[in-house]
Every structure is written in C-alpha cells, then in structure tokens.
C-alpha cells in the first residue's frame, strides 16, 4: 500500500483487533536498557497489553486503535490512575506504532485521542512513562507539550546475570 493511499482512522478497540494489537506488544521493548533481561521485559509488556485488552471499554479505561484500512497501525491505552500525591490523572499505559507506520502521524493522532478521552472524563492532566533511550517517543511527547515530572535513576552495581 503506497503512502498516497494512506488513510488513518482512530477508533475504539474491538475483539477483531486482538491479534494485531497483541502482535505489536514487543515494540514496547524499544529503548530497553541493556541491563534489563530481554525475556522478562517482553513478558511484562505482553502482560500490560493483555491487561489493556481485557479492560478496554470498562469505566475508567479505553483502548484506541489506529488503522489504515484493515491494517492496524498502532494503539494506545488510557485509564484513570491515582498519582502518589492523591491526584487522579489520566494515564497512557501503552502507546505503540507499527514499524511500517512510523513517521506518518500515528503516534500524534493516538496522543491527541488519549488527551480527548482524558478531558472528556474530567481529568486535568494526562501522564505517561517511556524509556529514557526511546528517543523517538521522547521527541513525540516533547513536541506534544509533555514535560518531565519524575526521573528514575539507575546505577549498575554488578554485571547483569
């Protein structure tokens, strides 16, 4: 499918999207630090995506799918989550763009959809986390107006097992 015929639509997740969404979970390993076990990392991100699929459409949870015709170009989960300060914010749990769809505005469209969901659900803020080495994602979020709030620092004390 050529770039000229690319038509992006964003819609709520449906059961027919299951295989495509789950197949994109491993993209969440982008920016994984070398000291984190690859297999355990993949198991975790697959679990997150599975959880988002299971809660899609429940109160306080949404899962949006970006598609080009019948091809899934990406997805984003968003939910309500309490911050440690007691504030309840909207939170993007996962946002994934298929490799073939990178650079076509899919991430921006999914962020905008998550922001609209957050606003319509009464949230004053939308938060998210991404890997420090996931430069493409960091650039996307910075361009969309997101600012660093918390920073996790890690020091390697011994070689990975």
ChimeraX attribute file (.defattr): number of C-alpha atoms within 10 A of each C-alpha:
attribute: neighborCount
match mode: 1-to-1
recipient: residues
	/A:1	6
	/A:2	5
	/A:3	8
	/A:4	6
	/A:5	9
	/A:6	13
	/A:7	10
	/A:8	17
	/A:9	15
	/A:10	19
	/A:11	13
	/A:12	14
	/A:13	20
	/A:14	13
	/A:15	10
	/A:16	8
	/A:17	17
	/A:18	12
	/A:19	10
	/A:20	16
	/A:21	22
	/A:22	17
	/A:23	12
	/A:24	20
	/A:25	25
	/A:26	16
	/A:27	16
	/A:28	22
	/A:29	17
	/A:30	15
	/A:31	15
	/A:32	17
	/A:33	14
	/A:34	8
	/A:35	11
	/A:36	11
	/A:37	12
	/A:38	13
	/A:39	9
	/A:40	10
	/A:41	16
	/A:42	17
	/A:43	12
	/A:44	16
	/A:45	18
	/A:46	20
	/A:47	14
	/A:48	18
	/A:49	25
	/A:50	16
	/A:51	12
	/A:52	20
	/A:53	21
	/A:54	13
	/A:55	16
	/A:56	21
	/A:57	16
	/A:58	10
	/A:59	10
	/A:60	15
	/A:61	19
	/A:62	22
	/A:63	27
	/A:64	23
	/A:65	25
	/A:66	27
	/A:67	20
	/A:68	17
	/A:69	12
	/A:70	8
	/A:71	13
	/A:72	21
	/A:73	26
	/A:74	26
	/A:75	30
	/A:76	27
	/A:77	26
	/A:78	27
	/A:79	24
	/A:80	21
	/A:81	18
	/A:82	11
	/A:83	12
	/A:84	7
	/A:85	6
	/A:86	8
	/A:87	12
	/A:88	16
	/A:89	20
	/A:90	27
	/A:91	23
	/A:92	24
	/A:93	19
	/A:94	19
	/A:95	26
	/A:96	24
	/A:97	25
	/A:98	20
	/A:99	11
	/A:100	9
	/A:101	20
	/A:102	14
	/A:103	11
	/A:104	14
	/A:105	13
	/A:106	25
	/A:107	24
	/A:108	15
	/A:109	16
	/A:110	26
	/A:111	23
	/A:112	13
	/A:113	18
	/A:114	24
	/A:115	21
	/A:116	13
	/A:117	20
	/A:118	24
	/A:119	14
	/A:120	10
	/A:121	15
	/A:122	12
	/A:123	17
	/A:124	13
	/A:125	13
	/A:126	22
	/A:127	19
	/A:128	16
	/A:129	15
	/A:130	18
	/A:131	15
	/A:132	14
	/A:133	12
	/A:134	15
	/A:135	13
	/A:136	12
	/A:137	20
	/A:138	18
	/A:139	12
	/A:140	15
	/A:141	18
	/A:142	11
	/A:143	11
	/A:144	12
	/A:145	8
	/A:146	14
	/A:147	11
	/A:148	11
	/A:149	8
	/A:150	7
	/A:151	8
	/A:152	6
	/A:153	6
	/A:154	6
	/A:155	5
	/A:156	7
	/A:157	6
	/A:158	7
	/A:159	6
	/A:160	9
	/A:161	6
